[in-house]
Amino acid sequence: MNHSLAAIAFTLCLAAAAHAENWPSWRGPAFNGASDEKGLPATFSKTENVKWSVALPGTSAATPAIWGDRVFVSSVDAQAGTLVALCLDRKTGRELWRKEVGVGLKQDDRSNFASPSPVTDGKHAWFFYGTGDLACFAVDGAKQWARNLQTDHGKFAFLWTFSSSPLLHEGRLILQVLQRDTPVNRANPLGATATDKPTESFLLALDPATGKQLWKNVRPSDARVESREAFSTPVPFAHNGRNELLITGGDCISGHDPVTGNELWRSASWNEQKITHWRLVPSPAVGDGIVLACAPKNEPIFAFKGGSAGKIEIAGAAWRSEPRGKESATIDLTSDVPTPLFYQGKFYIVNGGKKKLLCVEPKTGKVIWSGDLGGKAVFEASPTAADGKIYVMNHKGEVFVAAAGGDSFKLLHTTMMGDDTDKDLRSCVAISQGNLFIRTGGKLHCVGK
């Protein structure tokens, strides 16, 4: 290689390194589903632009966490009937270590106990499971501590498999357990609810280094039965110098002081009829000083201005999409499962049932464009974005790439990354170090130019 070519190659390497970002948790480095990565492929398949593909010991809705050259993956071991934490080499996919964290697979046929996503700070990785098992490992695989939230705080009370992911933020490991206060009417030994007293929903902060409890706050709710259950994840939000944790569930959204867990504000209920089966899945989304909360079952999305205090009536929302049954151009602006993405000044919302992607103005709720993704299945994975592209996968493992921004919807690419037997896939496309990490039913694919 001559000196000119060497200089060009070196410059390209520096440029790539300058844009490399870690993906430390489910919603990425900024907790909004977006990354500043560049040079990502718009087209790929099982045979094109794939750096490696590795078999996993079982299925999971968990999104990989990536830091540097390590990829952290939560999974079940389907053959052993256990819950495992995995660490892979980012460059090759080679398994570096595997640790058993708990026992059990699932309590229903739609998901399993390995659904929560891991989180890492590059020195340690934390793995949480629907059984309540929580463990911390050093990046070399050395176990630091472990505990079980059901042992510490009582049996969980969920009709479906509990799957809230942990949040690592400002020296605290934050977890939420938003559950019903009545026994679950299901043959469910691992998640059976004690009947001698009502259960409480709560927020919990732990010392990441030791697992020691820093605070626990009960989060009350007027919701009933299953409508008290939430599978969302806490999201941090900073506005005008105030830091808070955003929590959705129990028919409302609330903001909390991360130092104490005390509630700063909450919205009024969006479930005025007290319907009992409105479990909540989407996590809060923030952008441009606006906080989004998605009501379930094709009900509206509500937007609130940052800096709220006390109780906010629904009429005080910055905007809301139209409810079901009302003739409106924004009738598709709803999300039962996927968490909205905030990227380059816009919200991107996936209507999973109608297979639509919508671009929304944060301040007003105006739908800039709406496009049909198509495909063979519904969408329950949340969209992610980088390099001007939006990535989202459906239940069957079809991955769709759309152009971000612009005045109209542009579908750039569609490819099937799943296998024939794949179903109910919910893992997000993680983006790190110039690569896409796509988790299907039994494999993890690393995609890059």
N, C-alpha and C positions, 0 to 999 in steps of 0.2 A: 504494500500500500504506500503510495507516495505521500509527501507531507501535506499536500492540499486535501487529498481524500481523508487523511487521518484527522486533519483539523476539522473538516466538515463532520465526520463521524463523532468527534469529541464534542462539537457544538450541539449536535442532535442529542447526544446522551445527556448533556447538561440541561438542555431544554426539557427533555422528558423528565429528568429528575426534579426540575423546578416545579413541575405540575403534579408530581406524585403525591397522593394523599392516602392516609389510612382510612379505614372504614371500621371504627371501633365499636359500633353498636348497630342495632337494628335499623335506625333511620340515618345512619351515617355521621360524618364529622360535625355537622351543624344541627343535627336532630331534625332535619326537615326533608330528608330523602335525597338531597343533592350533594354533588361533589364538584370541585374545581378541576378535576382531571381533564386532560386533553388527549387527543390522538386515539380515541376509542373507535372501534369498528362500527360501521352502520350496518354491514352485512356479515353474516356468519351462519354456520350450521354445525351439525355434528362432525363434519369433515373439513370445514373451511374456517380458518382463523382460530382453531382450537389448539391451545398450547398443551393441555392435558385434560383427561377425564379419569376420575377414579370412582370405584364402587364404594358405597357407604354401607354400614351394617344395618341400616333401616331407614324408614321414611321420617320426615319431620317438616314442620312448617317453619322451623327456625332459619333465620338468615345468618350466613357466616359472618364472623367478625375478623377483620384483617388488620395486622399491624406489621409493617416491614415485611419480612420474609416468612411470617407465620400466619396461618389461617386456622381459626378456632371454630369448631363445628359441634353443635349439640345433636345427639341422635339417640334413637333406641337401638339396641342390639336385638333384632327380631328373633334370632335363634336362641340367645341366652335369656331373653326376657328381662333385660336390664336397661338402665339409662346410662349412657356413656358420654364422656367429654373427649373430643378428638383434637389433635393439633397436627396440621399438615404443613409441609414445606411449600411455600407459595410458588416457587420456581418450577417444581417438579410434580407436586401433588403427593409426594412420598409421605407416608404416615410417620410422624416423629414420636408421638405417644398417644396412648389411649387409656383412659381411667374410668372405672365403674363408679358412678355416683349414687345410684339408687336402683331399686327393683320395681318392675312393673312396666306395662306397655301402654294401656289405654283404659278408659272407662266408657267410651262410645265408639261408634264406627266412622266418625268423621275426622278425628284427629287423634293425637297421642300425647303422652306426658312430656315429650321432648320438644313441644312447640315453642316455648320461650327461647328467645335468641340470646347467645352469650354476649358478654361485654368485656373489653380489654383496655388497658392503658399502656400496653407495650411491655410492661414488666410482669403483670399478672393477668389472669383471665378468670372471670366469674361465670359459673354455669348454674342455671336455675331450672327446675322442672315442675310439672304440674302436680307431682306428689308432695311438693313442699321442700324437696331436697335442694340445698344450696351449697355450693362448694367453690373454693378459691384455690387456684393452682398458680405457681410461678410458671413463666413461659417455658422452663425446661421440664415441666411436668411434676415438680415437687408439690405435694399437697400442703397448703398453708392452714386451712381450717374448713370445717363443714358443720352445717346445722340443718334442722328440718323445721320449717315454719309451722307445720301442723302439730308437731311435737311441742313446739314452744307456745303456740297461740291457739290451738284447738283445731278440730277437723274442719276442712274446707266444706262449703255448702254451695256446690255448683251443679246444675243439671248437665252441662257440657264440660269438657275437659278444661280445667283452668290453664291459662296460657299467657298471662301478662309477663312481659320481659322486664328485667332489672334495668335501672338507670344509674349510671355512674356520673356524678356531677359534683364538682367543687368539694372533693374529699368525702363524699357520702355515697353509699350504695342505697338507692331508694327502691322500695318495692311497694306495690299496692295489692290489697286483697279486698276487692269489692264484691261481696257475696250476699246471697239471700239470708233472711233471718228465720227461715222455716226449714224443716227437714226436706231433703230431696226425695221425691217419690220415684226412686230408681234402685234397682239391685246393683249397688255400687260400693263394694267393701272398701276400696281405697279412698273413696271420697265421701263416704257416708257421714251424715251430719248427726252430731249428738242431739238427742231430743230433750235433754233435761233443762236446757236453757237456750234462749235465742242467740244466734251468732251475731257478731258485729263486723262491719266493714272497717278497714283500717289502712293507714299509711305507716310505713316503717322505714327508718333510717338506720343503717349499720355502718360501723367502722370498716372500710374495705380491707384494711390490713389484718384485722383480728376477728371480724364478725360480731364484735360486741355491739349491742343495741345502743344507739344514740338517742333515739326518741321513737315513740309510738303514739299516733293520734287516731282516735276513732273518727270515722267520717259518716255522720248520720245521713239518712235519706228517707224521703216520704214515698219512695217507689215501693211497689208490691211484688213479692215472690220473685219470678225470674227477671223482672225489670230492674231488680237491684244488682244483678250480676253484670260484671264488665270484664272484658278480655283486652282492654286497652292498656297502654303503657304510659307512665308519667312522662311529660315533656317539659323541659326547662324553658323559661321565657324571661327575658330582661327588657324592661321598658322604662325609660326616663329614670334610670338609676335604681329601679326596684327589681330584684330577682324574685322569681316565684316558680312553683311547680304547678303545672296544669294537669287536672285530673278529670276525665270524663267517665260517667257511669251513674247509675241510680237516677236516670232521667234528667241529669243536669251536668253542667261543667263547673268546676271550682278552681280557684287559685290559692296556693298555700305558700307560706314562708318556708324556704328550704332549711333554715337554721332550726326551726322549732316544729314545723309541720302545721302550725296554726293556720286556720282558714282566713284568707284575706277578702275573698268575695266568692259569690256563686250566683249562677243564673237561676231563675225560676224554672219549674219543671216544664218540659215540652210535651209531657204526657198528661194532659189535663183530664183525660178520661180514666186514668189510672189502669191502663191496660197492663196485664200481668206478665206478658211474654216478650217484652221489649228489651232483651239482653243487648248490651252494647259492645261493639267490636272496634270501631275506628278510634284511634288515639287523636288527641288534639293536634291541630296544625297551626303554625304561626308564620306571619310574614307581613312586612310593611306596617307593623303596629296593630295588626288585626289577628284575632284568635278565632279559629274555626272549631265548631263542634258539630258532628254529624249525628242527627237523630236516626234511629234504626228503621228498618222495614219500609224503605222508600219514603220516609218522612223528610222534612226540610233540613237543610244545612243552616246553622245559625252563626253569624259573625258578630263578635263583640270587640269593642275598642280596648286596647291595652290600657292599664292603669285603673281598672275598675276597683270599686270598693263596696262592701256590703252586698245586699241582694239586688240583682239586676233583673228586672221584669223582662219577659220576652219582647214586649213592645219597645223596650229600650235597646234592643240589638241594633248594631250598625246596619245590618240587612239580614234578610232570610230568603231562602229560595221558596218557591211555591209548594204547598202541600199537594198530596195526591188528589186526583179528581178535579183539579182546577186547570182550566185551559190556559196554558201559558207557554211561552218559548223556553222558560227555564224549568219545565216540568222534569227534565232529565237530570237536573242538578241535585243529585242525592247520592249517598254512599252508605250502603248497609254494612260493608266489611272493609274495603280498602281505605287506608288513611291517606288524606290528600297530600300532595307534593307541593312544596314551594320552591320555585326555581326562577332565577333571573326576573324577579319582580312580579311573578304571576303564580296563582294557584292552579294546579292541574288535578282534576278530580275524575276518578274512574267510577262510572256507574256499572258495577259488575254484572248485574242482571241483564241490562240492555246492551252490554259490551260497547260502551261509549267512553270516549275520553273528552273532557271539557276543559277549556282554558278560561280562567275567570279573573277578572279584575278584583284585587283584594279590597279596595276601599268601598266599592259599590256593589259587588256581586254580579256585575254585568258579564254575561257569557260572550267572550270574544269569538270563540269558535267551538264547535262540537263536531266530533268525528266518529264514525263507526269503525271500531277495531275489527269486528268480525271474529272468525275463529270457530272452533268446535266446542267451546265450553265457556262457562261463566268465569269471571275474574274475582278472586278474593285476595290476591297478593297486592301489595301497595306499590305504586309506581316510584321509580327512582330516575335520576337524571344527571347528566354530565356532558360536556363537549357539545352542547346544543341538541342533545338527543334525550328522549324519554324512553325508558325501558319498563315493560310490564309483562308478566307471564300469567297465563290462565290455568285453570284446573288441570288441563291435560299436558301442560308443559310447552305450549306454543308461546314463543317470545315475540313480542311486537315492539318495533322501534318507530317512534314518531318524532317529527321535528318539533323542537320547542319554539315558542314565540310565533311571530308572523300573524297574518290576518286570517289564515285559514288552516284547516287541519291537513297535514301531510304525513301519510304513512310511508315510511322509508323502507321497511323490511318486515317480513314475517317468516319465522322458521320454527320447525318442530324440534325441540330439544328433549322432549320427554319420550318415554318408551310406550309401547302399546298398552301396557297394563297400568300406566300412571293415571291417577285421579286425585282430586281434592288437593292439588298442589297450591301452597300459599306462600312459599318462601319468596322474598324480594330478590331482585338482581342487585348484588353488592358490587361496588365499584372501587377499585384501589390499585395503585401502582401500574396504571395503564391497562388493567385487565377488568373484565366482567366475570363475576363468579355466579354461576347459574346452578341452583340446586333443583334437581328433579326428584322423582320418587326414590331412586336408588343410586344416583350418581351426583357428583359435583364436577361441573365443567369450568375450566378456566379459559376464557376467550380473550384474545388480543391480537393486534396486528403483528 
